Amino acid sequence: MWDNAPLLRTAANLLFGLSLVLVLYGVVRYVLRLPVFALRAVELTAAPQRVPYEQLEKVVHEQVSGNFFTVDLERTRQAFEKLPWVRKVSVRRKFPWSLEVQIEEQLALASWNGTALVNTHGEVFMAQCERMMPKAAQRPDGVRGSAALAGVSGTHRPPSCGETEQALPAFIGQPDTAAQVTQMYNELRAVLQPMQQQIAQISLSPRYAWQVKLGNGMVLELGREQMQERMKRFVTVYPYSLAALPRPLNRLDLRYRNGFAAYLPGGNV
């Protein structure tokens, strides 16, 4: 073997190549960890309206580690998405020493079974509507840690559940039916527009029968089929007959093919 010059040259070349690779790896690893590439800021593309600034700052201090090249973007994204009122987050590097974070906040459409909220996409999430935020959550002059939270300035309003301060409608349904209830709510709300009535509560029973309570307190039984058609018939007939009754209706059963069953206060039909 030691007399085989070609074999020795090949082995020497392999060892030299391996050594060169190891040296280059060490140099690159050293360069990437230089202080010049340390993260200095985490920038928000827009000031949050519902997510408290203090919670964002806590994520930056406790979850964002490494420098511009070594920071784990997926871990950072997941940490932000665990915060209440956060629906989706995208994180990208911004050369030379920043991260840019884009937060999509939850927009509550209704309460869900009295214990959670439903957003406009029909997704259930946990958050508190009455939680108050600081009157002015501004960018601090100095923040300890590997990166500071930038891109937040001005005042924040208290996080309301939805776009308006009106009470949210109540959604009641079985597990994993929030999207179905949301779709039905949107469809029936559109049908009710001529009456200028809002849906205060919509329920889907274990037998998948629908019930709607209007803002005026009237309860509508829609059953398990032809819900939109029954609601359209109600909207068409109500102004000309039911609205003329001497007392307001308590409940209306729309499950009949050729008519309604109207219940007055006190249980009278």
RASUL-V495000 format. One record per residue. N is the residue number from 1. RES is the residue in one small letter. PHI is phi as a letter, one per 40 degrees, with the letter a starting at -180 (999 if undefined). OMEGA is omega as a letter, one per 30 degrees, with the letter a starting at -180 (none if undefined). NEAR is the number of other C-alpha atoms within 8 Angstrom. Layout:
n:N res:RES phi:PHI omega:OMEGA near:NEAR
n:N res:RES phi:PHI omega:OMEGA near:NEAR
This chain:
n:1 res:m phi:999 omega:a near:5
n:2 res:w phi:c omega:l near:5
n:3 res:d phi:c omega:a near:4
n:4 res:n phi:c omega:a near:7
n:5 res:a phi:c omega:l near:7
n:6 res:p phi:d omega:l near:6
n:7 res:l phi:c omega:l near:8
n:8 res:l phi:c omega:l near:10
n:9 res:r phi:c omega:l near:8
n:10 res:t phi:c omega:l near:8
n:11 res:a phi:c omega:l near:8
n:12 res:a phi:c omega:l near:8
n:13 res:n phi:c omega:l near:8
n:14 res:l phi:c omega:l near:8
n:15 res:l phi:c omega:l near:8
n:16 res:f phi:c omega:l near:8
n:17 res:g phi:c omega:l near:8
n:18 res:l phi:c omega:l near:8
n:19 res:s phi:c omega:l near:8
n:20 res:l phi:c omega:l near:8
n:21 res:v phi:c omega:l near:8
n:22 res:l phi:c omega:l near:8
n:23 res:v phi:c omega:l near:8
n:24 res:l phi:c omega:l near:8
n:25 res:y phi:c omega:l near:8
n:26 res:g phi:c omega:l near:8
n:27 res:v phi:c omega:l near:8
n:28 res:v phi:c omega:l near:8
n:29 res:r phi:c omega:l near:8
n:30 res:y phi:c omega:a near:8
n:31 res:v phi:c omega:a near:7
n:32 res:l phi:c omega:a near:9
n:33 res:r phi:c omega:l near:9
n:34 res:l phi:c omega:a near:8
n:35 res:p phi:d omega:a near:5
n:36 res:v phi:c omega:a near:4
n:37 res:f phi:c omega:l near:12
n:38 res:a phi:c omega:l near:12
n:39 res:l phi:c omega:l near:13
n:40 res:r phi:b omega:a near:9
n:41 res:a phi:a omega:l near:11
n:42 res:v phi:b omega:a near:15
n:43 res:e phi:c omega:l near:11
n:44 res:l phi:c omega:l near:13
n:45 res:t phi:c omega:l near:9
n:46 res:a phi:a omega:l near:8
n:47 res:a phi:c omega:a near:8
n:48 res:p phi:c omega:l near:11
n:49 res:q phi:b omega:a near:9
n:50 res:r phi:b omega:a near:10
n:51 res:v phi:c omega:l near:13
n:52 res:p phi:c omega:a near:9
n:53 res:y phi:d omega:a near:8
n:54 res:e phi:c omega:l near:6
n:55 res:q phi:c omega:l near:9
n:56 res:l phi:c omega:l near:11
n:57 res:e phi:c omega:l near:10
n:58 res:k phi:c omega:l near:8
n:59 res:v phi:c omega:a near:11
n:60 res:v phi:c omega:a near:12
n:61 res:h phi:c omega:a near:12
n:62 res:e phi:c omega:a near:7
n:63 res:q phi:b omega:a near:9
n:64 res:v phi:c omega:a near:12
n:65 res:s phi:b omega:a near:8
n:66 res:g phi:g omega:l near:11
n:67 res:n phi:b omega:a near:11
n:68 res:f phi:d omega:a near:14
n:69 res:f phi:c omega:a near:7
n:70 res:t phi:c omega:a near:7
n:71 res:v phi:c omega:a near:9
n:72 res:d phi:c omega:a near:9
n:73 res:l phi:c omega:a near:8
n:74 res:e phi:c omega:l near:7
n:75 res:r phi:c omega:l near:8
n:76 res:t phi:c omega:l near:11
n:77 res:r phi:c omega:a near:11
n:78 res:q phi:c omega:l near:9
n:79 res:a phi:c omega:l near:10
n:80 res:f phi:c omega:a near:11
n:81 res:e phi:c omega:l near:11
n:82 res:k phi:c omega:a near:7
n:83 res:l phi:c omega:l near:9
n:84 res:p phi:d omega:l near:8
n:85 res:w phi:g omega:l near:11
n:86 res:v phi:b omega:l near:14
n:87 res:r phi:c omega:a near:9
n:88 res:k phi:a omega:l near:8
n:89 res:v phi:b omega:l near:13
n:90 res:s phi:b omega:a near:8
n:91 res:v phi:b omega:l near:12
n:92 res:r phi:a omega:l near:8
n:93 res:r phi:c omega:l near:9
n:94 res:k phi:b omega:a near:8
n:95 res:f phi:d omega:g near:6
n:96 res:p phi:b omega:a near:6
n:97 res:w phi:a omega:a near:13
n:98 res:s phi:b omega:l near:13
n:99 res:l phi:b omega:l near:13
n:100 res:e phi:b omega:a near:12
n:101 res:v phi:b omega:l near:12
n:102 res:q phi:b omega:a near:10
n:103 res:i phi:b omega:l near:13
n:104 res:e phi:b omega:a near:8
n:105 res:e phi:c omega:l near:12
n:106 res:q phi:c omega:l near:8
n:107 res:l phi:b omega:a near:10
n:108 res:a phi:c omega:l near:11
n:109 res:l phi:b omega:a near:12
n:110 res:a phi:a omega:l near:11
n:111 res:s phi:c omega:a near:14
n:112 res:w phi:b omega:l near:14
n:113 res:n phi:f omega:l near:9
n:114 res:g phi:g omega:a near:7
n:115 res:t phi:b omega:a near:7
n:116 res:a phi:a omega:l near:11
n:117 res:l phi:b omega:l near:13
n:118 res:v phi:b omega:l near:15
n:119 res:n phi:c omega:a near:13
n:120 res:t phi:c omega:l near:9
n:121 res:h phi:c omega:a near:7
n:122 res:g phi:g omega:a near:12
n:123 res:e phi:b omega:l near:9
n:124 res:v phi:c omega:l near:10
n:125 res:f phi:a omega:a near:8
n:126 res:m phi:b omega:l near:9
n:127 res:a phi:a omega:l near:8
n:128 res:q phi:b omega:a near:5
n:129 res:c phi:c omega:a near:7
n:130 res:e phi:c omega:a near:6
n:131 res:r phi:c omega:a near:7
n:132 res:m phi:c omega:l near:6
n:133 res:m phi:b omega:l near:9
n:134 res:p phi:d omega:a near:8
n:135 res:k phi:c omega:l near:8
n:136 res:a phi:a omega:l near:7
n:137 res:a phi:c omega:a near:11
n:138 res:q phi:b omega:l near:8
n:139 res:r phi:c omega:a near:9
n:140 res:p phi:c omega:l near:5
n:141 res:d phi:c omega:l near:4
n:142 res:g phi:a omega:l near:5
n:143 res:v phi:b omega:l near:8
n:144 res:r phi:c omega:l near:7
n:145 res:g phi:h omega:a near:6
n:146 res:s phi:c omega:a near:11
n:147 res:a phi:a omega:l near:13
n:148 res:a phi:b omega:l near:14
n:149 res:l phi:c omega:a near:14
n:150 res:a phi:b omega:l near:9
n:151 res:g phi:g omega:l near:11
n:152 res:v phi:b omega:l near:12
n:153 res:s phi:a omega:a near:8
n:154 res:g phi:g omega:a near:7
n:155 res:t phi:c omega:l near:8
n:156 res:h phi:b omega:l near:11
n:157 res:r phi:c omega:l near:8
n:158 res:p phi:d omega:a near:11
n:159 res:p phi:c omega:l near:12
n:160 res:s phi:c omega:a near:10
n:161 res:c phi:c omega:a near:11
n:162 res:g phi:b omega:a near:9
n:163 res:e phi:c omega:l near:6
n:164 res:t phi:b omega:l near:6
n:165 res:e phi:c omega:l near:7
n:166 res:q phi:c omega:l near:4
n:167 res:a phi:c omega:l near:4
n:168 res:l phi:c omega:l near:10
n:169 res:p phi:c omega:a near:11
n:170 res:a phi:b omega:l near:12
n:171 res:f phi:b omega:l near:13
n:172 res:i phi:b omega:a near:12
n:173 res:g phi:a omega:l near:13
n:174 res:q phi:c omega:l near:9
n:175 res:p phi:d omega:l near:5
n:176 res:d phi:g omega:l near:5
n:177 res:t phi:b omega:a near:8
n:178 res:a phi:c omega:l near:15
n:179 res:a phi:c omega:l near:10
n:180 res:q phi:c omega:l near:8
n:181 res:v phi:c omega:l near:14
n:182 res:t phi:c omega:l near:11
n:183 res:q phi:c omega:l near:9
n:184 res:m phi:c omega:l near:8
n:185 res:y phi:d omega:a near:10
n:186 res:n phi:c omega:a near:8
n:187 res:e phi:c omega:a near:9
n:188 res:l phi:c omega:l near:10
n:189 res:r phi:c omega:l near:10
n:190 res:a phi:c omega:l near:7
n:191 res:v phi:c omega:a near:11
n:192 res:l phi:c omega:a near:13
n:193 res:q phi:d omega:l near:8
n:194 res:p phi:c omega:l near:6
n:195 res:m phi:c omega:a near:6
n:196 res:q phi:f omega:l near:6
n:197 res:q phi:b omega:l near:9
n:198 res:q phi:b omega:l near:8
n:199 res:i phi:c omega:l near:12
n:200 res:a phi:c omega:a near:11
n:201 res:q phi:a omega:l near:11
n:202 res:i phi:b omega:a near:15
n:203 res:s phi:b omega:l near:12
n:204 res:l phi:b omega:a near:13
n:205 res:s phi:c omega:l near:10
n:206 res:p phi:d omega:l near:7
n:207 res:r phi:c omega:l near:5
n:208 res:y phi:g omega:l near:7
n:209 res:a phi:b omega:a near:11
n:210 res:w phi:b omega:l near:13
n:211 res:q phi:b omega:a near:12
n:212 res:v phi:b omega:l near:13
n:213 res:k phi:b omega:a near:12
n:214 res:l phi:c omega:a near:13
n:215 res:g phi:c omega:l near:9
n:216 res:n phi:c omega:l near:5
n:217 res:g phi:g omega:a near:7
n:218 res:m phi:c omega:l near:11
n:219 res:v phi:b omega:a near:11
n:220 res:l phi:b omega:l near:12
n:221 res:e phi:c omega:a near:12
n:222 res:l phi:b omega:l near:15
n:223 res:g phi:g omega:a near:10
n:224 res:r phi:b omega:a near:8
n:225 res:e phi:a omega:l near:5
n:226 res:q phi:f omega:a near:6
n:227 res:m phi:c omega:a near:10
n:228 res:q phi:c omega:l near:9
n:229 res:e phi:c omega:l near:7
n:230 res:r phi:c omega:l near:11
n:231 res:m phi:c omega:l near:13
n:232 res:k phi:c omega:l near:10
n:233 res:r phi:c omega:l near:8
n:234 res:f phi:c omega:a near:9
n:235 res:v phi:c omega:a near:12
n:236 res:t phi:c omega:a near:7
n:237 res:v phi:c omega:a near:9
n:238 res:y phi:d omega:a near:9
n:239 res:p phi:c omega:a near:9
n:240 res:y phi:b omega:a near:7
n:241 res:s phi:b omega:a near:8
n:242 res:l phi:c omega:a near:9
n:243 res:a phi:c omega:a near:8
n:244 res:a phi:c omega:l near:7
n:245 res:l phi:c omega:a near:8
n:246 res:p phi:c omega:l near:4
n:247 res:r phi:b omega:l near:6
n:248 res:p phi:c omega:a near:8
n:249 res:l phi:c omega:l near:12
n:250 res:n phi:c omega:a near:11
n:251 res:r phi:a omega:a near:11
n:252 res:l phi:b omega:l near:13
n:253 res:d phi:c omega:a near:11
n:254 res:l phi:c omega:a near:14
n:255 res:r phi:c omega:l near:9
n:256 res:y phi:c omega:a near:8
n:257 res:r phi:c omega:a near:4
n:258 res:n phi:b omega:l near:4
n:259 res:g phi:i omega:a near:6
n:260 res:f phi:b omega:l near:9
n:261 res:a phi:b omega:a near:9
n:262 res:a phi:b omega:a near:10
n:263 res:y phi:b omega:l near:11
n:264 res:l phi:c omega:l near:12
n:265 res:p phi:d omega:a near:9
n:266 res:g phi:g omega:l near:4
n:267 res:g phi:g omega:l near:6
n:268 res:n phi:c omega:a near:6
n:269 res:v phi:b omega:none near:6
